[in-house]
Amino acid sequence: MEVNGKYAFINYGEFGSQTALVHTKTDLELSGTGAASAVTEKTLHYLDKNKIELLPFCPFVRAYIQRNPQRMRIVSKKFKGYDKL
C-alpha cells in the first residue's frame, strides 16, 4: 500500500488454500498513521473474501486479530497458537 510515496506492506507466503502473513512493515514516516492497520485490514478482507485460511505468524497481525475478533473466522484452526488468539 502506498501513501504519499511511502509504503506499508506485509511479507507473506502462499500454501495452497492458506496464506502465512510473516511480517508487517511500514516506512518510518508512516509510523503512527494507521497505515499498518490499514494494510492488515485490506489483506484480511482479501483473504476472507477469497476463502483463504490465515496463518498469522506476524505479531502485528496477531495483535490486530485480538483487537478485531471477528477476523478469527479466517484463521486456520491448525495454526499453532490458535487457542492463544
KOLLODREN-209397 format. One record per residue: residue in one letter; residue number from 1; x, y, z of N, C-alpha, C in turn. Coordinates in Angstrom, 3 decimals, always signed. Atoms other than C-alpha are relative to their C-alpha. Layout:
N
<A NUM <X Y Z> <X Y Z> <X Y Z>>
...
This chain:
85
<M 1 <+0.848 -1.151 +0.000> <+0.000 +0.000 +0.000> <+0.903 +1.227 +0.000>>
<E 2 <-0.795 -1.216 +0.114> <+1.381 +3.410 -0.976> <-0.786 +1.179 +0.560>>
<V 3 <+0.595 -1.212 -0.569> <+0.664 +6.602 +0.979> <+1.015 +1.121 -0.184>>
<N 4 <-0.887 -1.147 +0.235> <+2.254 +9.817 -0.306> <+1.443 -0.405 -0.281>>
<G 5 <-1.336 +0.438 +0.384> <+5.212 +7.964 -1.779> <+0.703 -0.870 +1.026>>
<K 6 <-0.540 +0.887 -1.036> <+5.783 +5.866 +1.364> <-0.809 -1.294 -0.019>>
<Y 7 <+0.636 +1.309 +0.149> <+4.913 +2.191 +1.740> <-0.244 -0.730 +1.319>>
<A 8 <+0.327 +0.953 -1.060> <+3.250 -0.250 +4.122> <-0.279 -1.314 -0.712>>
<F 9 <+0.205 +1.290 +0.661> <+3.319 -3.944 +3.276> <+0.100 -1.137 +1.003>>
<I 10 <-0.093 +1.210 -0.803> <+3.069 -7.467 +4.646> <+0.721 -1.059 -0.830>>
<N 11 <-0.657 +1.151 +0.632> <+5.507 -10.238 +3.739> <-0.890 -1.223 +0.223>>
<Y 12 <+0.888 +1.149 -0.103> <+3.578 -13.421 +3.037> <+0.517 -1.164 -0.829>>
<G 13 <-0.256 +1.192 +0.801> <+3.786 -16.934 +1.672> <-1.320 -0.712 -0.228>>
<E 14 <+1.235 +0.715 +0.338> <+1.063 -18.918 -0.076> <+0.261 -1.501 +0.010>>
<F 15 <-0.098 +1.452 -0.114> <+0.489 -22.589 +0.677> <-1.366 -0.600 -0.319>>
<G 16 <+1.304 +0.526 +0.409> <-2.471 -23.870 -1.343> <-1.103 +0.949 +0.413>>
<S 17 <+1.131 -0.828 -0.437> <-5.603 -22.560 +0.364> <+0.313 +0.759 +1.289>>
<Q 18 <-0.414 -0.732 -1.195> <-3.589 -20.983 +3.187> <+1.042 +1.046 -0.374>>
<T 19 <-1.004 -1.042 +0.165> <-1.586 -17.774 +3.365> <+0.600 +0.317 +1.358>>
<A 20 <-0.721 -0.351 -1.221> <+1.057 -17.124 +6.009> <+0.396 +1.468 -0.085>>
<L 21 <-0.438 -1.387 -0.096> <+1.447 -13.477 +6.993> <+1.159 +0.011 +0.985>>
<V 22 <-1.236 +0.167 -0.742> <+5.007 -13.206 +8.246> <+0.472 +1.278 +0.685>>
<H 23 <-0.548 -1.239 -0.569> <+5.941 -9.554 +8.814> <-0.700 +1.207 -0.612>>
<T 24 <+0.594 -1.258 +0.451> <+4.204 -6.177 +8.600> <+1.057 +1.087 +0.139>>
<K 25 <-1.039 -1.031 +0.015> <+6.444 -3.241 +7.694> <-0.561 +1.282 -0.599>>
<T 26 <+0.346 -1.305 +0.575> <+5.916 +0.480 +7.118> <+1.251 +0.859 -0.041>>
<D 27 <-1.064 -0.997 -0.005> <+8.273 +3.251 +6.131> <-0.120 +0.805 +1.291>>
<L 28 <-0.048 -0.713 -1.273> <+9.317 +5.186 +9.226> <-0.937 +1.208 +0.021>>
<E 29 <+0.852 -1.193 +0.075> <+7.414 +8.272 +8.059> <-1.485 -0.322 +0.193>>
<L 30 <+1.403 +0.396 -0.166> <+4.142 +6.294 +8.289> <-0.311 -0.481 +1.419>>
<S 31 <+0.232 +0.440 -1.384> <+4.599 +5.331 +11.954> <-1.072 +0.853 +0.655>>
<G 32 <+1.066 -0.695 -0.717> <+1.516 +6.208 +13.956> <-1.128 +0.535 -0.862>>
<T 33 <+1.049 -0.517 +0.891> <-0.635 +6.974 +10.913> <-1.142 -0.990 -0.221>>
<G 34 <+1.012 +1.026 +0.231> <-2.633 +3.728 +10.927> <+0.216 -0.771 -1.291>>
<A 35 <-0.268 +0.681 +1.274> <-1.029 +2.542 +7.684> <+0.155 -1.506 +0.183>>
<A 36 <-0.179 +1.440 -0.239> <-0.018 -0.828 +9.178> <-1.356 -0.669 +0.248>>
<S 37 <+1.346 +0.555 -0.236> <-3.578 -1.399 +10.422> <-0.799 -0.046 -1.292>>
<A 38 <+0.753 -0.046 +1.261> <-4.992 -0.369 +7.045> <+0.438 -1.114 -0.937>>
<V 39 <-0.455 +1.062 +0.903> <-2.789 -2.761 +5.067> <-0.380 -1.370 +0.569>>
<T 40 <+0.425 +1.259 -0.628> <-3.593 -5.517 +7.573> <-1.475 -0.246 -0.260>>
<E 41 <+1.444 +0.153 +0.233> <-7.348 -4.915 +7.283> <-0.277 -0.352 -1.454>>
<K 42 <+0.214 +0.294 +1.421> <-7.195 -4.886 +3.476> <+0.425 -1.431 -0.337>>
<T 43 <-0.488 +1.366 +0.244> <-5.181 -8.115 +3.481> <-0.963 -1.033 +0.568>>
<L 44 <+0.933 +0.958 -0.616> <-7.526 -9.893 +5.900> <-1.328 -0.024 -0.746>>
<H 45 <+1.236 -0.055 +0.796> <-10.545 -8.704 +3.886> <+0.161 -0.829 -1.280>>
<Y 46 <-0.266 +0.766 +1.215> <-8.982 -10.152 +0.725> <-0.017 -1.505 +0.284>>
<L 47 <-0.037 +1.424 -0.343> <-8.278 -13.489 +2.423> <-1.398 -0.524 +0.300>>
<D 48 <+1.370 +0.392 -0.354> <-11.821 -13.641 +3.837> <-0.861 -0.117 -1.252>>
<K 49 <+0.804 -0.030 +1.233> <-13.424 -12.725 +0.508> <+0.319 -1.181 -0.919>>
<N 50 <-0.435 +1.087 +0.885> <-11.406 -15.403 -1.297> <+0.085 -1.352 +0.695>>
<K 51 <+0.066 +1.247 -0.765> <-11.925 -18.060 +1.402> <+1.371 -0.660 +0.152>>
<I 52 <-1.362 +0.469 -0.223> <-8.198 -18.363 +2.118> <+0.254 -0.004 +1.500>>
<E 53 <-0.295 +0.090 -1.427> <-7.189 -19.581 +5.579> <+1.281 +0.750 +0.328>>
<L 54 <-1.117 -0.814 -0.456> <-4.781 -17.400 +7.516> <+0.892 -0.752 +0.981>>
<L 55 <-1.009 +0.449 -0.958> <-1.583 -18.453 +9.263> <+0.685 +1.283 +0.490>>
<P 56 <-0.488 -1.317 -0.443> <-0.821 -15.327 +11.357> <+1.308 -0.065 +0.798>>
<F 57 <-1.295 +0.043 -0.672> <+2.902 -15.576 +12.135> <+0.454 +1.387 +0.453>>
<C 58 <-0.400 -1.370 -0.318> <+3.304 -11.785 +12.231> <-0.621 +0.450 +1.329>>
<P 59 <+0.545 -0.467 -1.286> <+2.950 -10.382 +15.793> <-1.002 +1.149 -0.158>>
<F 60 <+0.927 -1.109 +0.215> <+1.248 -7.239 +14.456> <-1.362 -0.535 -0.460>>
<V 61 <+1.252 +0.590 +0.495> <-1.357 -9.316 +12.591> <-0.721 -0.725 +1.134>>
<R 62 <+0.630 +0.682 -1.146> <-1.977 -11.456 +15.692> <-0.641 +1.011 +0.945>>
<A 63 <+0.557 -1.041 -0.879> <-2.479 -8.312 +17.813> <-1.230 +0.635 -0.645>>
<Y 64 <+1.145 -0.572 +0.711> <-4.822 -6.916 +15.151> <-1.218 -0.919 +0.131>>
<I 65 <+1.093 +0.971 -0.128> <-6.909 -10.102 +15.262> <-0.554 +0.001 +1.426>>
<Q 66 <+0.473 -0.062 -1.387> <-7.069 -9.913 +19.055> <-0.883 +1.221 +0.231>>
<R 67 <+0.825 -1.212 -0.119> <-8.461 -6.368 +18.734> <-1.256 -0.073 -0.867>>
<N 68 <+1.114 +0.148 +0.947> <-10.838 -7.493 +15.944> <-0.370 -1.477 -0.100>>
<P 69 <+0.227 +1.451 -0.070> <-12.026 -10.978 +16.974> <-0.895 -0.555 -1.110>>
<Q 70 <+0.808 +0.505 +1.113> <-14.479 -11.203 +14.057> <+0.882 -0.576 -1.103>>
<R 71 <-0.933 +0.515 +1.007> <-11.384 -11.941 +11.928> <+0.502 -1.409 +0.329>>
<M 72 <-0.412 +1.363 -0.376> <-10.785 -15.220 +13.821> <-0.554 -1.040 -0.963>>
<R 73 <+0.632 +0.994 +0.875> <-13.076 -16.951 +11.333> <+0.895 -0.406 -1.165>>
<I 74 <-0.869 +0.376 +1.121> <-10.309 -16.919 +8.706> <+1.308 -0.649 +0.463>>
<V 75 <-1.233 +0.615 -0.507> <-7.502 -18.184 +10.982> <-0.141 -1.520 -0.060>>
<S 76 <+0.005 +1.466 +0.070> <-6.635 -21.815 +10.301> <-0.010 -0.575 +1.404>>
<K 77 <+0.070 +0.655 -1.304> <-7.619 -23.959 +13.265> <+1.232 -0.872 +0.244>>
<K 78 <-1.227 +0.777 -0.125> <-4.395 -25.896 +12.584> <+1.203 +0.869 +0.379>>
<F 79 <-1.097 -0.918 -0.327> <-2.289 -22.798 +13.310> <+0.444 -0.210 +1.443>>
<K 80 <-0.524 +0.172 -1.354> <-0.043 -23.454 +16.302> <-0.121 +1.339 +0.722>>
<G 81 <+0.277 -1.227 -0.740> <-1.158 -20.891 +18.855> <-1.400 +0.527 -0.229>>
<Y 82 <+1.380 -0.416 +0.273> <-4.736 -20.685 +17.564> <-0.754 +0.268 +1.309>>
<D 83 <+0.732 -0.116 -1.261> <-6.032 -21.177 +21.100> <+0.447 +1.194 +0.838>>
<K 84 <-0.491 -1.168 -0.735> <-3.999 -18.148 +22.296> <-0.401 +1.320 -0.646>>
<L 85 <+0.428 -1.227 +0.683> <-5.503 -15.677 +19.837> <-1.259 +0.564 +0.630>>
